[in-house]
């Protein structure tokens, strides 16, 4: 039985097709989020990759920022639940999950079966989110995907003291005007995000193993900064960006099983 999960974020749309809630058959990532054609493109792309049609899908669940806008999913679920399920599938030993999304940052505490136990979320301002990193990348005039490798070259990371995006932007511009090395500034930006997220992790209660989900987990500079702030190693699965969609596909399979159809 095939199930589909789609994670409609603010900046990207990720879709996964699974078989019997165990095997990932196909996946797609489109760098366009809610309010764009991104979700439809991700949906069409994943079906094509799986070599199936919409009629072959036994159940579909949507999650993420734009989950309420998905008309081909019979159900939508919170990204908290889906990321917990998805990371448990990818990294069964994980008990703390850090997800830095485009519009918010979340730290989840999950149980041995992948159930959500506790969480903390920053959704009131852009500080500590993917949007914050996007703004800073533009100020530095570098691609967001290059920020991680750039910051890994830092020798003396600068201090970015402001958590407000507007003031932090001015601070970064000031650092550039002072001829600070761009790699040191990038590392300082990552450290600023890490400090804010680490504070959330300590409030939730950091438990090993610690893992990251979402696209920002692919930023090696962020991972390194978080490891330093939390004084622990962080596990990052190659499919980390798909965690929400995987959790949604698994939830669809669980619904089918409960209905006695699986």
Secondary structure, DSSP 8 states (H G I E B T S, - for coil): -EEEEEEE-SS-EEEEEEETTTEEEEEEEES--TTSSHHHHHHHHHHHHHT--GGGEEEEEEESTTGGG-TT-SEE--HHHHHHHHHHHH-TT--EEEEE-SS-EEEEEE-TTS-EEEEEEE-SSSTTSHHHHHHHHHHHTS-GGGHHHHHTT-SS-------SHHHHHHHHHHHHHTT--HHHHHHHHHHHHHHHHHHHHHHH---SSEEEESGGGG-HHHHHHHHHHHTS-EE--TTGGGHHHHHHHHHHHHHHHHTT--
